[in-house]
Amino acid sequence: MKSESEFTWSQAKERANQIIFQNTGTHLSDLEILILQGAWEKQTYIQIAQENGYSAEYLNKDVGNKMWSKFSTALGEKITKKNFKEALQRWKEDNNNQFVSSIVKLPFPEGAVALDSPLYIERENVENLCYQTIENPGSLIRIKAPKLMGKTSLIMRILAQAKAQNYRTVYLDLSSVNRTVITNLYKFLKWLCLTVGRQLNLENQLDNYWDTEILGSNDNCTVYFEEYLLTEIDTPLVLCLDAVDRLFPYTEVIEDFFGMLRFWHERGKISDVWKRLRLVIAHSTEVYIPLDINQSPFNAGLPIELSEFNHNQVQRLAQLHGINWNNYLIQELMKIVGGHPYLLRLAMYEIWSHKITLEQLLKEAATEAGVYSNHLRRNWETLQKLPGLTEAFKQVVTSSEPVELDSKQIYQLHSMGLVKQKDNYVMPQCHLYQDYFRRVL
């Protein structure tokens, strides 16, 4: 521990401000800092008052008592004018070291949460259930959640668990596939075979296995996996297909492709070769084109639906950012953004980096000056490209009751993460979206 002489007033002031800010969302006032500095210099309230033109009783019983009470609440112990210096030094060393390494390099929240990041919050029993399932021969995991809810972050951890079991793994993000490929079944399945083979470091043998005269694209793809890709590896293969809803608008592709995935899953129950394949598919919403119930993979395997964070998970996320909010402050943020992982992380990043206070963030949240302005504008631009969807969402944000929409509109809005769904009725996902879009639509 540092000696008392090494702990300076400048350090003490910074720590005191951080403690109060993390617990209340506001900084110490100028007068509170004045009292704190006087206490640091071992002055009495009378001396502080005389030097600065205040009443000693006012500084002591009004401002001082309230300030020490705030410190006591934040630090979980009785803090007074006599013991605050030791408490400030002890807080930094005892209670915050666990966060220092991650806070120093805290990344801006975008994309998946890195595997080595301490900021990943586990859902109750979800991760362990996925890890156990992926060890089952021929297994299928279906992960559904709106955008920015953590699907890819979960997939990365499933793949890491598979690698720890010495399984081979392939991750494919369908959102990045060229449109000319993804809209043509023949091109798409050849792309699938080629890309999986490359990730497995296997030579391209499509010319030797693809028979266009006799077999259709599904059969050719199945043969390539069964006779080549799965037989060339001596361990299970975990194949993750992220953003499969990219295919949903293309009826000719999804009926055959998803029918093939269901066939592979069923073959995994009886065939030693297909038992090696474990599938993970992730999508943002339900498929809105009817599929044969016996050919759809969306009613097979293990369904995982990622929900919003609950109060305790939000509190844990705040602590991992070095922010020790009380229950009231957590509830205030959740009133605006709910338990949405990305919206919470963005708020906490901005607050951690001292760019804004919680009070200011909440006040400006749904405005062009707020921290969510870019995120809200991107959603607005997406809606503008779909006039019918814009009108549908306008009904949702201007209504005081859940609104009934057609299935495709519900799925599109849910995929964007803008609405909560119950049967054919929807409501805004959170107050942030309702307040912003009620104003701009």
N, C-alpha and C positions, 0 to 999 in steps of 0.2 A: 504493500500500500504506500502511496506517496506520503511524504511527511507534510505536516500542516503548512510549513513554509513554502512548499512547492505548489500549493493549491492557491491560486491567485484570485483576487476579486473579479477579474475579467472572466475567469473560468466559472466562478461561482454564479455570476450573473447569467452567463449563457446557459448553465445547467438549470438554474431556477426557472428561467424563461421556458426552457424546453419541457420541464416537468409540468408547469402550469398549462402550457399550450397543448400538450398531449392529453391532459386530463379535462380541460375546459374548452379547448378550441380558440382561446384568446391569450394574448400575451399579458405580462405584468404591466400595470400602468406606470407612468412616470413617478407618481407619488409612492407607489409600492416599491419601486426600485430605489427611491430615495431612502425609504425606511430600511430596506434591506442593506443598503450600503452603510447606513449609520450603524446598524446592528453589527455588520461585518467589522466596522472600526471600533466596536464596543462602546458606542455612545449611548447615553440614556435617551429616552423619549424627549426629555426636557431639552437636552443639548441639540437633538435633531430639530426640534420645533424652533428653538431660538435661532439657529443658523439659517433656517429656511422660511421663517415667518408664518408658522402654523401654531395652532393650539396643541399642546402636548396631549391633552385629553382626547382630542380629535384623532391625532396620529395613533395613539395607543388603543383606545377603546373602539374606535370605528374602523379606520383603515387597517391598522396593524392586526387587530383580532381577526378580521375577515381574511386577511392575507395568510396568517398562520393557520387558520382553519382550512384554507384551500390546500396548503402544503400538507397538512395532516391527512386530508382526504386522499390526495394524490399519492403520498408515500406510505399510507397505511400505518402510520404511527403518530404519536403526539409530537408535534413540532412547535417549538417556542423560539423566542428571541435568543435564548441561551444555547440551544442545541442544534440550530438549523445548519450551521457550518459543517459539522460532522455528518449530518444527515445528507446534505448535498453531495459530499465527497463519497459517502458510502453508497448512495443511489447509483452513481455512475459506475462504480467498480463492482458492486454486488448484483445489481438488477439489470444492467444494460449491456454488459459484456457479451451476453449470448446473442445480441442483435448486431453488435458493432461490425463484424465482418461482412454481413449481408447488407447492412444499411449503407456502408461506405460505397458499395458498388451496386446499389439498388437500380435495376434497369427500368427504363420506361415501359409501362405495361402494353405490350403488343405481341400478338402471336401466342404460341404455346408457352407455358411455364417450363423453363429449362429443368432437366432432370436433377441437376445439382442445386436448384433454387430452394431455399427454405420457405418460400412464399406459397408453395403448393398446399392447398387445403384438401384433405381427404374427406370424401362423403362417407356417411355411416355405412360400413360394410360393403361399399361398392367395389373398391379396389381389390380387397381380398377375395371377393366373389369372382371377379374377373380373372384374377391370378389362378384361382383353383379351377375355373372352367377351362382356361386355355390349356391345361394339362390333360384334359379329356380328349381322347381320340375323336377326330371328326367334328369337333365342337364348333359352334357358331355363336358369336356375341353380337347383338344389335344395340348400338349406342345412339340414342336420340336426344337431341336438345337443340334449342335455337342457337344461332350464331353467337359466339363470344361467351359461351357458357362452360367451356372447358373440355370439349370432346377430344380435341387433338392432344391436349395435355394428358388426358387419361390414356389415350392410345399409346403415347410415348412410354408411359409407365408399364403398360401391358407388354409392349415390345421389349422393354428392358428386363422385365421378369422372364420373358421367353428366352432372351439371350443368356440369362443367368442359368437357365436349364439346358443350355447348349443347343437350343432350337435355332433353325434358320428363320430369318424374318425379312419381310418385304413390306414397305409402306408406300402406298400410291394415293396421291391426292388428286381426285378427279376434277377438282375445280381448275387445275392448271393444264388440262388436256385441251389441245386445239379443237375448235368447234367442228372443223371438217372431219376430224377423226371420231369425235364422240357422237356425231349424228348418223354415222354409218356403221352398222353392226359388223360388217366384214373388216373394215379398217380398225374398228375399236378392239375387236378380239385379237387381231394380229398384233396390235399395239400392246395389249395386255400380255400376250405370250412373250413378246420380244422384251418388254420392260422387266417382267418377272425374271426371265432368264438372265438378263444383264445384272440385275441386283444379286442373283445367285452365282454370278461369275461363270455362267455356262455359255457355251458357244451357241450362236443362232443356228438352229436346225429346222427352221420353218419350212424351207424348200423340201426337206426330206419327209416331213410329216403332214403338210397341208395339202389335202386332195380336194380341189374345187370341182372336179368332174362328178364325183360321187357323193361326197359328204358336204353338209351345210356348215356354216360358220361355227355354230354351237358344237357340233360333233367334232370338227377339226380342233377347236380349242380344247375340248375335253380330252381328245386323244393326245394332244401335245403335253398336257399336264400329266395324264396317266402313264403314258409310255416313255416320256422323256424327263420333264422337269421333276416330278415326284420320285422317279426311279433313280435319278442321278444324285440325289442327296440321301444320306443315311440317317437323318434325324427328322423330326417333325418340322413342318413349315407353317409359320404364322403369317397369313396374308391379310393385311389391313387395307381396306378400301375406304378412304375418307371422302366426305362430301359426295356420296352416291346420289343425292338428290339432284345433282347436276344433270343426271340422266332423265329425271322424271318427265320433262316436257316431250320427250321423244319416244312415242308409243312403240314404234317399230324396234327400237333398241331395247327398251326396258323389259318388254314381255319376254323376249328370248334370253337376254342376259340374266335377269333375275330368276327366270325359270331354270337356267343352267346352274346358278349358284345353289338353288334349292336342291337340284339333282345331285350336285357334288356333296352337299351336306348329308343327304339321305344315303348316298353311296358310302359315306364315312362310317355308317353304322354296320356295314357288312363287308366292305372291301379293305384288305390290309393296306393297299396302296393309298386309298383315299382317307384312311384313318390318320395318315400323316398330316393331312391338311387341316388347319384350324383357321376359320374365317372370322374376321372382325370387320363389320361394316358400320359406318357412322353416317347419320343424316340429320338434317335440321328440322324436318317435318315429316308428316305422313305422305306416302305416295298418293297423289290425287288422280291417278289413272287406274281404274279397276284392274286387278290381276286375279287370275285363277287361284283360288284359295289353296289348291294343291301344288301350285307352281311358285308361289310367292315365298321368299325367304323372310318376309316381314311378320309371319305368324309362326316362325320356328326359332329354335335356339333360345339363348338367354337374353331377355330384353332388359336394357339398362336405360333409364330415363333420368338424365341429370337435372336435379332440382336446384333451386336457388339456395344460397347459404342461409342457415338459420342464425339466430342471435349469437349463439356461442361461437359459431364458425367465423362470424364477422368480427367478434371480439378477438378471436385468436389471430385473424388476419391483421387487425390493427396492432396487436402486440408484436407481431413479426415485422411490422414497419417501425417499431419503436414508439408506437402511439398508445399510451395508456388511458384510453377514454373510459369514462364511467358509463353505466347502462343508459342514462338519459341521452348522452351524446351519440351513442351507437344507434339508439332508436330514432334520433333526429335525422341521421343520415339515411337510415333504412326507410323512413317515411317518404323520402324522395326517390331513391333508386332501388328499394327493396333489398333482396339478397343477391342481386346480379353481380357475379364475380368480377367482370371487367369494369363495370361502373364503380364498384367499390374500390378496386385496385387503383383506378385512375384518380379517384378522390384522395386516397391515402398517399399516393405518390406525390401529388401536388402539395399536400399538407406536409408530408415528411420533408420535402425539399424547400419548405418555408416560402413557397410562392404565394400561398393564400391561407387564410384561416378557415376553420370549419364554418364559422358564422358567415363569412363572405361567400364561401363556396355554395352554401345552401341558398343564400339570397340571390346569387347570380346563376344558379344551376341551369335554368331553362332559357337563359338569354344568350345573345351573341357574344357577350363578354365572359361567359362562364367557361369552366374547364371542359365542359361537354360539347362545346360549340361545334368542333370538327366532327365529332361522332354524330351529332344530331343533323348536321348539314349533309353528311354522307347518306343518311337514311332518307332525308328529304329529297335529295337528288335521285335516289333510287325510286322513290314513290312517283316523282314527276314523270319518269319514263313509262309509268303504268297508270294512265288516267283513271281507269276503272277502279284500280286498287286505291288510288288517292281519295276518290269519293267515298269508297267503303270505309277507309280509315277515318275520314272526317266524321262520319256517322258515329264511329266508336268513341272518338275523343270528345265529342260535343254532347254525348248522351250521359245521363246520370245513372242509366241502367245498362246491363249487358245487352249487346246488339247481336241480332241474328244475321249471319252472312252466308253466302254459298260456300261450298266445301273448298273450292280452289282459292278463293279470297282468304279464307281462314288459314289454309296451309301456307299461303305466300306470306301473310302478315306474321304468322307464328314462326316461320322460318327466319324472318328478319329479326325476330325477338321483340316485336312491337306489341304483341297482345298475349294475354292469357286466354286459354281456351277451355270451355266446358260445353260438351256436346256441340251444337251448332251456334253457340253464343260465345262472344268474346268481349273482353274489356281491356283497357290499356295495361301493358305490362307493369308500368309504374307511374307515379305522379310526374316524373321528369318528362316522359313521353307525352302524357296528357296535356301538361302545361305548355310545352313547346309547340306541339302540333295543333293544339286548339288555337294558338296564336297565328301560326303561319299558313294553315290550310284555309 
